[in-house]
Amino acid sequence: MWDPQKYLSFSDHRNRPAHDLMARVGASRARRVVDLGCGAGNLTSLLTDRWPEAAVEATDASPEMVAAAQGRGVAARQEDVRDWKPLPDTDVVLCNAVLQWVPEHVELLQRWLPQLPAGAWFAFQVPGNFESPSHVTIRELVAEPRWRDRVGGVLRPDAVLPPTGYADVLTDLDVEVDAWETTYVHALTGADPVLEWVTGTALRPVRTALDDAEWTEFRAELAPRLAAAYPRRADGTTWFPFRRIFVVAHRR
């Protein structure tokens, strides 16, 4: 279950990669633009503002996120990303921080891109932080005897490729590929800020598997470990490096 409010509590930091991604999309006009995995709809405006005359399509698998997007006035519909198919007039697709949840997403890209019309753009970014201290610490705790039987198999596998990996795969589909990576150093504040950050994303499967009491206990065990991995400065700031992988594919 996704918590839109928790996810959006770091919206300034989470939105920045989408802006950087869209800056590399060169489409001057578009008939249809798609926010694939639109979440709470807070980034759909990137598409509507840039291509105001285009038809807008927004989908997400989470009913909570779709409801939040609809509350923003976005005509979002619930659909698993695996079931999405591009319509013939789809000229731009934005897929922001979605595909890391889909182990077979490379196969989806190989299916989608040949179906796009000539001149279309498909832009996506995914976190590349599987080996970061935050995720290593979570996996270490999940593997301990207290939690192994309860949540040992719920965390997502690392299905994300390096930029060169995506470039190799997608270039074979006769598209022009712009692939790169960036590590953002986010300045977080507040009590246990890294814990709050991962609660809205990486820990979502753990939260779903635990009851309220177990969830409180799990967070209590995880908090000091994350605080040690990401120490707070004297001024209250916690630096949180976050690697992102970006790909923009352009049909010739």
Residue frames relative to the residue before (quaternion, step in Angstrom):
aa qw qx qy qz dx dy dz
M 1.0000 0.0000 0.0000 0.0000 0.00 0.00 0.00
W 0.2892 -0.7522 0.5701 0.1599 3.55 -0.91 0.96
D 0.2213 -0.7388 0.6223 0.1338 3.55 -1.14 0.75
P 0.3163 -0.7873 0.4899 0.2005 3.63 -0.13 1.21
Q 0.6515 0.5269 -0.3327 0.4327 3.59 0.94 -0.82
K 0.6562 0.4998 -0.3104 0.4725 3.58 0.97 -0.85
Y 0.6546 0.5223 -0.3130 0.4481 3.57 0.93 -0.91
L 0.7274 0.4485 -0.2416 0.4598 3.58 0.91 -0.92
S 0.4819 0.6795 -0.4425 0.3321 3.59 1.22 -0.15
F 0.7309 0.2967 -0.2062 0.5790 3.60 1.28 -0.33
S 0.1763 0.8542 -0.4812 0.0879 3.58 1.16 0.57
D 0.6054 0.5629 -0.3785 0.4164 3.64 0.96 -0.68
H 0.6935 0.4549 -0.2651 0.4918 3.56 0.95 -0.90
R 0.6984 0.4876 -0.2833 0.4408 3.58 0.86 -0.93
N 0.6744 0.5175 -0.3008 0.4322 3.61 1.08 -0.66
R 0.5573 0.6552 -0.3929 0.3252 3.57 1.07 -0.64
P 0.6531 0.5025 -0.3553 0.4412 3.67 0.82 -0.73
A 0.6251 0.5401 -0.3508 0.4410 3.60 1.02 -0.69
H 0.6348 0.5107 -0.3262 0.4794 3.59 1.02 -0.75
D 0.6599 0.4968 -0.3075 0.4724 3.59 0.94 -0.85
L 0.6337 0.5331 -0.3239 0.4576 3.57 1.05 -0.75
M 0.7117 0.4690 -0.2701 0.4478 3.56 0.77 -1.02
A 0.5634 0.6052 -0.3877 0.4074 3.59 1.16 -0.46
R 0.6953 0.4624 -0.2683 0.4803 3.61 1.19 -0.45
V 0.5404 0.5856 -0.4159 0.4384 3.60 1.27 0.06
G 0.2368 -0.8440 0.4735 0.0864 3.56 -0.55 1.17
A 0.3901 0.7402 -0.4804 0.2628 3.61 1.19 0.19
S 0.2788 -0.7653 0.5589 0.1555 3.58 -0.77 1.01
R 0.7780 0.1089 -0.0616 0.6157 3.56 1.19 -0.59
A 0.0233 -0.7906 0.6117 0.0153 3.57 -1.21 0.46
R 0.3726 -0.7158 0.5466 0.2239 3.53 -1.05 0.80
R 0.7860 0.0202 0.0228 0.6175 3.57 0.99 -0.89
V 0.0742 -0.7710 0.6316 0.0339 3.55 -0.99 0.91
V 0.1911 -0.8041 0.5612 0.0452 3.54 -0.99 0.93
D 0.1765 -0.7244 0.6584 0.1029 3.53 -1.00 0.96
L 0.0961 -0.8451 0.5258 -0.0059 3.54 0.09 1.38
G 0.7672 0.0750 -0.1248 0.6246 3.53 -0.20 1.34
C 0.0688 0.8852 -0.4568 0.0550 3.53 0.92 1.00
G 0.3295 -0.7499 0.5169 0.2486 3.60 1.18 -0.29
A 0.8137 -0.2277 0.1929 0.4989 3.54 -0.95 -0.92
G 0.5676 -0.6452 0.3652 0.3579 3.58 1.25 0.24
N 0.4387 0.7322 -0.4401 0.2788 3.58 1.25 0.09
L 0.7226 0.4008 -0.2532 0.5030 3.61 1.22 -0.33
T 0.4341 0.7031 -0.4656 0.3169 3.59 1.21 -0.08
S 0.5901 0.5904 -0.3619 0.4150 3.58 1.12 -0.59
L 0.5294 0.6069 -0.4205 0.4179 3.62 1.17 -0.40
L 0.6956 0.4615 -0.2586 0.4860 3.55 1.05 -0.82
T 0.7003 0.4754 -0.2847 0.4501 3.57 0.83 -0.96
D 0.6499 0.5107 -0.3267 0.4583 3.60 1.04 -0.68
R 0.7148 0.4575 -0.2657 0.4574 3.58 0.93 -0.84
W 0.7866 0.1461 -0.0756 0.5952 3.59 1.07 -0.74
P 0.0916 -0.8682 0.4851 0.0501 3.60 0.55 1.17
E 0.6938 0.4693 -0.2898 0.4631 3.62 1.12 -0.47
A 0.5460 0.6393 -0.3914 0.3740 3.59 1.25 -0.13
A 0.4907 -0.5823 0.5467 0.3483 3.53 -1.29 0.42
V 0.2400 -0.7897 0.5554 0.1018 3.58 -0.90 0.96
E 0.0695 -0.7775 0.6250 -0.0017 3.53 -0.90 1.03
A 0.0227 0.7999 -0.5968 0.0594 3.59 -0.74 1.06
T 0.0288 0.8041 -0.5906 0.0621 3.57 -0.78 1.05
D 0.0701 0.7666 -0.6380 0.0179 3.53 -1.28 0.48
A 0.5039 -0.6754 0.4566 0.2855 3.56 -1.10 0.69
S 0.6708 0.5170 -0.2949 0.4425 3.59 1.15 -0.56
P 0.4071 -0.7133 0.5053 0.2648 3.63 -0.71 0.96
E 0.6165 0.5453 -0.3520 0.4457 3.59 1.10 -0.66
M 0.6728 0.4844 -0.2943 0.4755 3.58 0.97 -0.87
V 0.6329 0.5237 -0.3382 0.4591 3.59 0.97 -0.79
A 0.6463 0.5111 -0.3214 0.4668 3.58 0.96 -0.82
A 0.6509 0.5059 -0.3185 0.4679 3.58 1.00 -0.80
A 0.6462 0.5104 -0.3191 0.4691 3.58 1.00 -0.79
Q 0.6501 0.5056 -0.3183 0.4694 3.57 0.95 -0.83
G 0.6224 0.5444 -0.3324 0.4535 3.56 1.11 -0.65
R 0.6559 0.4761 -0.2940 0.5067 3.57 1.28 -0.41
G 0.5869 -0.5894 0.3664 0.4171 3.56 1.26 -0.07
V 0.4976 0.6344 -0.4360 0.3997 3.58 1.27 0.23
A 0.3661 -0.7312 0.5357 0.2106 3.58 -0.85 0.98
A 0.1063 0.8302 -0.5331 0.1235 3.56 0.60 1.18
R 0.1449 -0.7620 0.6228 0.1030 3.53 -1.24 0.53
Q 0.4851 -0.6596 0.4916 0.2966 3.54 -1.19 0.58
E 0.2429 0.7474 -0.5846 0.2013 3.55 -0.79 1.07
D 0.4441 -0.6598 0.5368 0.2814 3.56 -0.98 0.85
V 0.5428 -0.6439 0.4273 0.3289 3.56 -0.90 0.91
R 0.5958 0.5839 -0.3598 0.4178 3.59 1.12 -0.58
D 0.7117 0.4616 -0.2476 0.4680 3.57 1.15 -0.62
W 0.5110 0.6694 -0.4187 0.3399 3.58 1.24 -0.19
K 0.0434 -0.7648 0.6424 0.0230 3.54 -1.16 0.76
P 0.4383 -0.7044 0.4803 0.2846 3.62 -0.81 0.89
L 0.4072 -0.6747 0.5606 0.2543 3.53 -1.06 0.82
P 0.6742 -0.5465 0.3065 0.3909 3.61 -1.12 0.54
D 0.7319 0.4116 -0.2462 0.4841 3.62 1.13 -0.52
T 0.3790 0.7380 -0.4801 0.2852 3.61 1.22 0.38
D 0.0936 -0.8410 0.5329 0.0052 3.57 -0.37 1.25
V 0.7927 0.1106 -0.0578 0.5967 3.62 1.15 -0.54
V 0.0314 -0.7711 0.6358 0.0082 3.55 -1.01 0.89
L 0.1123 -0.7521 0.6472 0.0534 3.54 -0.98 0.98
C 0.0190 0.7824 -0.6203 0.0516 3.58 -0.77 1.07
N 0.0157 -0.8646 0.4969 -0.0728 3.53 0.10 1.35
A 0.8517 -0.1207 0.0459 0.5079 3.58 -0.64 1.22
V 0.4524 0.6754 -0.4432 0.3778 3.56 0.90 1.02
L 0.7303 0.5099 -0.2698 0.3659 3.55 0.65 -1.15
Q 0.5375 0.6201 -0.4180 0.3897 3.62 1.16 -0.32
W 0.6387 0.5260 -0.3174 0.4633 3.60 1.24 -0.45
V 0.6994 0.4364 -0.2464 0.5096 3.60 1.27 -0.24
P 0.3387 -0.7830 0.4743 0.2175 3.63 -0.14 1.19
E 0.7454 0.3930 -0.2201 0.4914 3.60 1.03 -0.73
H 0.2851 0.8146 -0.4824 0.1499 3.60 1.16 0.40
V 0.5658 0.5712 -0.4113 0.4294 3.63 1.09 -0.42
E 0.6404 0.5074 -0.3234 0.4773 3.58 1.01 -0.77
L 0.6220 0.5274 -0.3440 0.4655 3.60 1.05 -0.69
L 0.6455 0.5123 -0.3229 0.4653 3.58 0.94 -0.82
Q 0.6556 0.5106 -0.3082 0.4631 3.55 0.99 -0.81
R 0.6610 0.4799 -0.3023 0.4913 3.57 1.18 -0.50
W 0.7003 0.5043 -0.2766 0.4228 3.57 0.88 -0.98
L 0.6982 0.5338 -0.3102 0.3623 3.56 0.65 -1.12
P 0.6706 0.4734 -0.3368 0.4612 3.66 0.87 -0.68
Q 0.6428 0.5322 -0.3230 0.4464 3.59 1.22 -0.38
L 0.5657 0.5971 -0.3878 0.4161 3.58 1.24 -0.26
P 0.5314 -0.6309 0.4478 0.3450 3.61 -1.09 0.57
A 0.6535 -0.4920 0.3877 0.4249 3.55 -1.25 0.34
G 0.7847 0.3053 -0.2465 0.4799 3.54 -0.99 0.92
A 0.5147 0.6651 -0.4138 0.3485 3.60 1.25 -0.16
W 0.2703 -0.7456 0.5930 0.1393 3.54 -1.31 0.51
F 0.0557 -0.7593 0.6478 0.0246 3.55 -1.06 0.86
A 0.0187 -0.8192 0.5704 -0.0562 3.57 -0.50 1.24
F 0.1175 0.7946 -0.5902 0.0798 3.58 -0.82 0.95
Q 0.0824 -0.7552 0.6448 0.0843 3.50 -1.31 0.43
V 0.0956 -0.7830 0.6144 0.0185 3.52 -1.16 0.76
P 0.5337 -0.5986 0.4699 0.3689 3.59 -1.12 0.51
G 0.1588 -0.7749 0.6048 0.0923 3.55 -1.08 0.78
N 0.4344 0.7480 -0.3902 0.3156 3.54 1.10 0.77
F 0.2501 0.8118 -0.5034 0.1582 3.59 1.18 0.43
E 0.7448 0.3682 -0.2139 0.5137 3.59 1.08 -0.67
S 0.3985 0.7067 -0.4910 0.3172 3.59 1.18 0.32
P 0.6647 -0.5203 0.3396 0.4150 3.63 -1.15 0.46
S 0.6107 0.5640 -0.3665 0.4179 3.60 1.01 -0.70
H 0.7328 0.4242 -0.2459 0.4718 3.58 0.79 -0.98
V 0.6070 0.5340 -0.3572 0.4678 3.59 1.06 -0.66
T 0.6570 0.5153 -0.3078 0.4562 3.59 0.94 -0.89
I 0.6370 0.5184 -0.3275 0.4671 3.59 0.97 -0.81
R 0.6817 0.4862 -0.3014 0.4561 3.58 0.84 -0.93
E 0.6189 0.5402 -0.3441 0.4547 3.59 1.04 -0.71
L 0.6771 0.4782 -0.3013 0.4712 3.59 0.90 -0.87
V 0.6481 0.5257 -0.3205 0.4483 3.59 0.92 -0.86
A 0.6845 0.4985 -0.2819 0.4510 3.59 1.07 -0.70
E 0.5363 0.6321 -0.4127 0.3775 3.61 1.20 -0.22
P 0.6738 -0.5458 0.3070 0.3922 3.61 -1.08 0.69
R 0.6214 0.5702 -0.3560 0.4025 3.60 0.96 -0.78
W 0.8127 0.2850 -0.1160 0.4948 3.59 0.98 -0.83
R 0.4798 0.7201 -0.4282 0.2606 3.59 1.16 -0.44
D 0.7185 0.4441 -0.2673 0.4638 3.59 0.85 -0.91
R 0.6746 0.5017 -0.2970 0.4528 3.59 1.13 -0.52
V 0.8437 0.0730 0.0110 0.5317 3.59 0.80 -0.93
G 0.2993 0.8198 -0.4568 0.1722 3.57 1.27 0.26
G 0.7991 0.3139 -0.1626 0.4862 3.58 1.04 -0.62
V 0.5213 0.6970 -0.3860 0.3058 3.57 1.22 0.14
L 0.5929 0.5918 -0.3839 0.3884 3.60 1.11 -0.46
R 0.5247 -0.6437 0.4556 0.3205 3.56 -1.06 0.75
P 0.4599 -0.6451 0.5237 0.3130 3.59 -1.13 0.59
D 0.5201 -0.6120 0.4849 0.3462 3.54 -1.26 0.28
A 0.0058 0.8250 -0.5618 0.0610 3.55 -0.23 1.32
V 0.5012 0.6802 -0.4071 0.3470 3.58 1.31 -0.01
L 0.3086 -0.7467 0.5653 0.1662 3.56 -0.97 0.94
P 0.5302 -0.5573 0.4958 0.4031 3.60 -1.23 0.22
P 0.6968 -0.4674 0.3158 0.4430 3.62 -1.16 0.30
T 0.6562 0.5070 -0.3257 0.4542 3.61 0.95 -0.79
G 0.6098 0.5602 -0.3519 0.4364 3.57 1.10 -0.62
Y 0.6706 0.4658 -0.2955 0.4960 3.56 0.94 -0.87
A 0.6290 0.5433 -0.3421 0.4385 3.59 0.97 -0.80
D 0.6494 0.5202 -0.3176 0.4548 3.59 0.95 -0.86
V 0.6913 0.4922 -0.2842 0.4462 3.56 0.84 -1.02
L 0.7522 0.4333 -0.2344 0.4376 3.56 0.74 -1.06
T 0.5850 0.5737 -0.3812 0.4282 3.61 1.07 -0.58
D 0.6218 0.5475 -0.3340 0.4495 3.58 1.11 -0.63
L 0.6446 0.5088 -0.3176 0.4740 3.60 1.28 -0.25
D 0.4965 -0.6792 0.4051 0.3578 3.58 1.28 0.31
V 0.4982 0.5857 -0.4764 0.4264 3.55 0.83 1.08
E 0.4471 -0.6259 0.5568 0.3136 3.52 -1.28 0.42
V 0.1490 -0.8230 0.5474 0.0284 3.57 -0.77 1.06
D 0.0734 -0.7365 0.6717 0.0301 3.52 -1.04 0.93
A 0.0969 0.8126 -0.5609 0.1252 3.60 -0.35 1.25
W 0.1386 0.7873 -0.5879 0.1237 3.56 -0.94 0.87
E 0.2490 -0.7464 0.5875 0.1891 3.55 -1.30 0.06
T 0.0972 -0.7719 0.6274 0.0327 3.52 -1.23 0.64
T 0.1881 -0.7402 0.6293 0.1438 3.55 -1.08 0.72
Y 0.2004 -0.7699 0.5997 0.0861 3.53 -0.60 1.20
V 0.2082 -0.7409 0.6208 0.1491 3.56 -1.02 0.74
H 0.1535 -0.8235 0.5439 0.0498 3.54 -0.10 1.33
A 0.2878 -0.7291 0.5977 0.1682 3.54 -1.02 0.85
L 0.0526 -0.8184 0.5719 -0.0182 3.58 -0.26 1.29
T 0.1372 -0.7781 0.6093 0.0669 3.54 -1.18 0.62
G 0.6306 0.5420 -0.4039 0.3814 3.53 -1.31 0.21
A 0.6513 -0.5071 0.3930 0.4052 3.52 -1.36 0.10
D 0.8564 -0.0308 -0.0206 0.5150 3.57 -0.91 0.99
P 0.0689 0.8601 -0.5046 0.0280 3.62 0.80 0.90
V 0.6453 0.5046 -0.3422 0.4602 3.62 0.99 -0.69
L 0.6033 0.5376 -0.3510 0.4731 3.59 1.05 -0.68
E 0.6684 0.4870 -0.3094 0.4695 3.59 0.88 -0.85
W 0.6184 0.5453 -0.3454 0.4482 3.58 1.03 -0.74
V 0.7416 0.4120 -0.2458 0.4688 3.61 0.68 -1.07
T 0.5313 0.6164 -0.4156 0.4062 3.60 1.19 -0.37
G 0.7056 0.4754 -0.2627 0.4552 3.57 1.04 -0.77
T 0.7828 0.2690 -0.1506 0.5405 3.61 1.21 -0.26
A 0.8172 0.3046 -0.1770 0.4562 3.59 -0.02 -1.30
L 0.7241 0.4398 -0.2520 0.4677 3.61 1.01 -0.73
R 0.3869 0.7490 -0.4745 0.2534 3.60 1.20 -0.03
P 0.6752 0.4696 -0.3319 0.4620 3.69 0.82 -0.74
V 0.6180 0.5353 -0.3454 0.4606 3.58 1.09 -0.69
R 0.6488 0.5179 -0.3209 0.4560 3.58 0.91 -0.90
T 0.6517 0.5274 -0.3212 0.4404 3.58 0.96 -0.82
A 0.7081 0.4846 -0.2595 0.4431 3.58 1.04 -0.80
L 0.7268 0.4305 -0.2308 0.4829 3.60 1.17 -0.49
D 0.4441 -0.6365 0.5399 0.3257 3.55 -1.20 0.46
D 0.7454 -0.4369 0.2564 0.4332 3.56 -1.26 0.22
A 0.6709 0.4958 -0.3083 0.4571 3.59 0.90 -0.87
E 0.6612 0.4962 -0.3068 0.4716 3.58 0.93 -0.86
W 0.6350 0.5341 -0.3282 0.4515 3.57 0.99 -0.80
T 0.6376 0.5154 -0.3215 0.4738 3.59 0.96 -0.81
E 0.6655 0.4958 -0.2983 0.4715 3.59 0.96 -0.85
F 0.6440 0.5234 -0.3264 0.4525 3.58 0.94 -0.86
R 0.6632 0.4943 -0.3051 0.4720 3.59 0.88 -0.89
A 0.6431 0.5296 -0.3282 0.4452 3.59 0.98 -0.79
E 0.6680 0.4732 -0.3033 0.4877 3.60 1.07 -0.65
L 0.6895 0.4967 -0.2847 0.4436 3.57 1.00 -0.80
A 0.5915 0.6395 -0.3674 0.3260 3.59 0.96 -0.85
P 0.7219 0.4255 -0.2987 0.4567 3.67 0.66 -0.91
R 0.6149 0.5467 -0.3575 0.4417 3.60 1.09 -0.56
L 0.6654 0.4726 -0.3022 0.4925 3.57 0.98 -0.79
A 0.6245 0.5378 -0.3410 0.4523 3.58 1.05 -0.72
A 0.6512 0.4957 -0.3148 0.4807 3.58 1.08 -0.68
A 0.6696 0.4951 -0.2987 0.4661 3.58 1.03 -0.74
Y 0.7751 0.1817 -0.0844 0.5993 3.57 1.16 -0.65
P 0.1222 -0.8472 0.5131 0.0631 3.59 0.34 1.22
R 0.4399 -0.6896 0.5181 0.2499 3.52 -1.13 0.74
R 0.4403 -0.6815 0.5224 0.2623 3.54 -1.02 0.84
A 0.6784 -0.4965 0.3569 0.4073 3.54 -1.30 0.31
D 0.6876 0.4734 -0.2860 0.4704 3.59 1.13 -0.60
G 0.6221 -0.5822 0.3263 0.4094 3.60 1.30 0.15
T 0.5623 0.6082 -0.3824 0.4096 3.58 1.29 -0.08
T 0.1367 -0.7475 0.6434 0.0922 3.54 -1.14 0.75
W 0.2913 -0.7528 0.5638 0.1748 3.59 -0.71 1.07
F 0.0443 -0.8015 0.5959 -0.0226 3.55 -0.85 1.04
P 0.1798 -0.7960 0.5697 0.0977 3.61 -0.10 1.25
F 0.0042 -0.8044 0.5921 -0.0485 3.56 -0.88 0.96
R 0.2365 -0.7918 0.5545 0.0982 3.57 -0.52 1.24
R 0.0557 -0.7861 0.6156 0.0050 3.57 -0.97 0.92
I 0.2252 -0.7578 0.6009 0.1181 3.54 -1.14 0.76
F 0.1423 -0.8153 0.5612 0.0109 3.56 -0.77 1.13
V 0.0214 0.7777 -0.6281 0.0161 3.54 -1.11 0.74
V 0.0343 -0.7520 0.6581 0.0111 3.54 -1.00 0.93
A 0.0828 -0.7981 0.5968 0.0023 3.56 -0.66 1.16
H 0.1178 -0.7983 0.5904 0.0163 3.56 -0.87 1.02
R 0.3602 -0.7242 0.5462 0.2177 3.57 -0.68 1.09
R 0.4655 -0.6915 0.4796 0.2743 3.56 -0.87 0.96
